[in-house]
Amino acid sequence: MPQAFDFKTAVPWGRSYSEYRAFFALDGLAPGTRVLDCGAGPSSFAVEAAERGLSVCAVDPLYSVDAARIARRIDEVRPTMLASIRQAQARFVWDHYGTPERQEGVRLAAMQRFLADFGGRRRRAQYLAAALPLLPFRDRAFDLALSSHFLLLYSKQFDLAFHLEAVRELLRVARSVRLFPLLDLDGQTSQHLEPLRAALATDGFDSAVVRVDYEFQKGGNEMLRVERPGQ
Ligand SMILES: C[S@@+](CC[C@H](N)C(=O)[O-])C[C@H]1O[C@@H](n2cnc3c(N)ncnc32)[C@H](O)[C@@H]1O
């Protein structure tokens, strides 16, 4: 369990249920499906999914910090986040959000939704402070584990060994694992993608790169799905 969350190295910024649904092609999940959102941050996916009848647990080292502190940090990083998106505007596809300002609005609405649930008296979703590559769950506790904008995106910060250990851990606790995007922060296909798939194939897992109906980073319209054959 992490002792303290370091706001210097990680910026809290979160996405919504409808964005996750597009990243991971989530249409058709039955109510009660047990979903782990790992590296969930201040995303509203967990609370919105819980409202739709899914059984969701969000995990992030960030959750060792209280809602007020997370809210203050979001306010602090807002101007920098908007400025950096504006500066790198040409590296993104704007069909979905329109403008950097509208995209910021979508993000802020998602994070407000997260903060209301996380800081509320009766949480709709479950939140747990923990960090890959070690998760405090029994084997097969979940049907599906998701990593949105953590694994593969931070390929320069986390090496192949970390990625392999992390995905093996997700496959221990869930029957099926999905990662999005497959690009790193520079917009290049993660250097770990193919070595990771090869190592997982040796372990006996099938993986597939699946095209999805979402693209914001140019070329970022694919997710990785990993499971044991016959799932
Ligand atoms: C860019 S955010 C993505 C948040 C959310 N999944 C989304 O897509 O909106 C990446 C998150 O990964 C979390 N993280 C960093 N190291 C982690 C680890 N070892 N295990 C799990 N999460 C981690 C960070 O705290 C941060 O909240």
The ligand as a Tripos MOL2 file, in Angstrom:
@<TRIPOS>MOLECULE
LIG
   27    29     1     0     0
SMALL
NO_CHARGES

@<TRIPOS>ATOM
      1 C1         -3.3570    9.9250  -16.6040 C.3       1 LIG1
      2 S1         -4.1140    9.2780  -15.1680 S.3       1 LIG1
      3 C2         -5.4690    8.3930  -15.8750 C.3       1 LIG1
      4 C3         -6.6830    8.4200  -14.9960 C.3       1 LIG1
      5 C4         -7.8940    7.6610  -15.5480 C.3       1 LIG1
      6 N1         -7.6280    6.2740  -15.7560 N.3       1 LIG1
      7 C5         -8.3870    8.2710  -16.8330 C.2       1 LIG1
      8 O1         -8.1470    7.7160  -17.9170 O.co2     1 LIG1
      9 O2         -8.9950    9.3370  -16.7770 O.co2     1 LIG1
     10 C6         -2.9910    7.9770  -14.6700 C.3       1 LIG1
     11 C7         -3.2620    7.4740  -13.2570 C.3       1 LIG1
     12 O3         -2.3910    6.3720  -12.9760 O.3       1 LIG1
     13 C8         -2.1440    6.4010  -11.5860 C.3       1 LIG1
     14 N2         -0.9760    5.5750  -11.2400 N.ar      1 LIG1
     15 C9          0.3280    5.9470  -11.1770 C.ar      1 LIG1
     16 N3          1.0890    4.9070  -10.7980 N.ar      1 LIG1
     17 C10         0.2440    3.8500  -10.6070 C.ar      1 LIG1
     18 C11         0.4290    2.4930  -10.2160 C.ar      1 LIG1
     19 N4          1.6630    1.9940   -9.9630 N.pl3     1 LIG1
     20 N5         -0.6450    1.6860  -10.1340 N.ar      1 LIG1
     21 C12        -1.8840    2.1580  -10.4300 C.ar      1 LIG1
     22 N6         -2.1060    3.4500  -10.8000 N.ar      1 LIG1
     23 C13        -1.0640    4.2720  -10.8870 C.ar      1 LIG1
     24 C14        -1.9430    7.8740  -11.2910 C.3       1 LIG1
     25 O4         -2.1050    8.1500   -9.9090 O.3       1 LIG1
     26 C15        -3.0200    8.5040  -12.1750 C.3       1 LIG1
     27 O5         -4.2040    8.7470  -11.4580 O.3       1 LIG1
@<TRIPOS>BOND
     1     1     2 1
     2     2     3 1
     3     2    10 1
     4     3     4 1
     5     4     5 1
     6     5     6 1
     7     5     7 1
     8     7     8 2
     9     7     9 1
    10    10    11 1
    11    11    12 1
    12    11    26 1
    13    12    13 1
    14    13    14 1
    15    13    24 1
    16    14    15 ar
    17    14    23 ar
    18    15    16 ar
    19    16    17 ar
    20    17    18 ar
    21    17    23 ar
    22    18    19 1
    23    18    20 ar
    24    20    21 ar
    25    21    22 ar
    26    22    23 ar
    27    24    25 1
    28    24    26 1
    29    26    27 1
@<TRIPOS>SUBSTRUCTURE
     1 LIG1         1 GROUP 0 **** ****
